[in-house]
Amino acid sequence: MGRKQIPVVIVAGFLGSGKTTLLNHLLSASGGTRIGVVVNDFGSINIDAMQVAGQVDSMISLGNGCLCCLVDASGMDALLERLARPGAGIDVIVIEASGLAEPRDLIRMVLASDNPRLCYGGLVEVVDGAEFESSRRRHPELDKHLRYADLVVLNKIDRIDAEQQRLLHKTVTELSEGRPVLPASHGRVDPALLFEQRPKRDEVARQLSFDDLDDDHSAHAHAAYQSVEFSSAKPLNPRRLMAFLDSRPAGLYRMKGFVHFGLPGHRQKHVLHTVGGFLRFERSRWEQGEAHHTHLVLIGAGIDADAVRAGLAECVETDPAPSDTQAMLLIAPYLR
Ligand SMILES: Nc1nc2c(ncn2[C@@H]2O[C@H](COP(=O)(O)OP(=O)(O)OP(=O)(O)O)[C@@H](O)[C@H]2O)c(=O)[nH]1
């Protein structure tokens, strides 16, 4: 089986919406996950707190195993290539788009990468809860940016009241066409929502900040999203699964796991990865002695867990000897 792919997450949002604040939060809450951060400006990242270990040209090694790189758009491809090298030991790459960048161009660039070690990890659009309405009047293109988002962080909710937050949540959900919207203050979202987290390596010198110690905040971060699991020992019907994936439930952000189709010629383990509207299957091998089965984890905000489980239960094959191998053609465009 190949090495795990490195998701590339793009963080975008209008000037001052809180992108760097969110990044700094991800870095300080990364635990044992090694993040490769790509920014336009080193100055904004809280490097002191990360104990700078050494500086190599445009790449700074942060004390906790994370790397921070400075780049302009033209150098991005080469930089991603460097960060993806196994020797760099990076688990996830986060690119902070400049406040005026067109997120679509960055998404295209990541999707166009033919580096087999990289995969698209989603566009996180940070919205300034206090300024959004006035910013979008001046910059109508902000509405369009939300359409490309896979996850929206509705930031600075400490600056608005509950009613404003409710209205904004509604507007942003509409503009993003049903993508999950996560309320936050100071960018404090649970990193587990954005990427797989490694357990903290034993007592790596990591300074706990007061934010980390504040149970109330972490409880909020956790309560803001759900994760739903689904398992089946029986094979899934590819047609029905594709129909489910074509109309993914509102609020769903990520889906990961593997699928057992069990059709003649397609008995491999099919690893599934979705972010927002993006979908990818990869064929893999079952471990020796591993029972063929399906296991999926769905992560989102405001999803109806029972409806999601029921929808997936309907994808379970009812034919005891399925033979519709043609249905696998529906999967083929998403296989890599
Ligand atoms: N009250 C409040 N202030 C916040 C919050 N998040 C960020 N800020 C402040 O907002 C300002 C802008 O935050 P940044 O994280 O620098 O925003 P940015 O999107 O990276 O800004 P640019 O790089 O200029 O586009 C800073 O002064 C932050 O401290 C929040 O949730 N509440």
The ligand as a Gaussian input file, in Angstrom:
#p B3LYP/6-31G(d) Opt

LIG

0 1
 N      -12.492000      40.344000      18.182000
 C      -11.902000      39.465000      17.378000
 N      -10.790000      39.799000      16.731000
 C      -10.219000      38.879000      15.918000
 C      -10.772000      37.584000      15.766000
 N      -10.015000      36.897000      14.875000
 C       -9.022000      37.718000      14.506000
 N       -9.124000      38.919000      15.136000
 C       -8.272000      40.102000      14.962000
 O       -8.489000      40.603000      13.653000
 C       -7.303000      41.153000      13.116000
 C       -6.995000      40.506000      11.764000
 O       -6.720000      39.130000      11.964000
 P       -5.710000      38.335000      11.042000
 O       -5.677000      36.934000      11.526000
 O       -4.441000      39.049000      10.903000
 O       -6.488000      38.401000       9.665000
 P       -5.996000      37.974000       8.206000
 O       -7.185000      37.459000       7.513000
 O       -4.815000      37.076000       8.317000
 O       -5.560000      39.374000       7.634000
 P       -4.789000      39.714000       6.245000
 O       -3.564000      38.862000       6.220000
 O       -4.512000      41.182000       6.379000
 O       -5.744000      39.429000       5.147000
 C       -6.230000      40.898000      14.155000
 O       -6.080000      42.078000      14.906000
 C       -6.791000      39.772000      15.003000
 O       -6.307000      39.803000      16.322000
 C      -11.971000      37.272000      16.487000
 O      -12.560000      36.177000      16.377000
 N      -12.488000      38.244000      17.266000

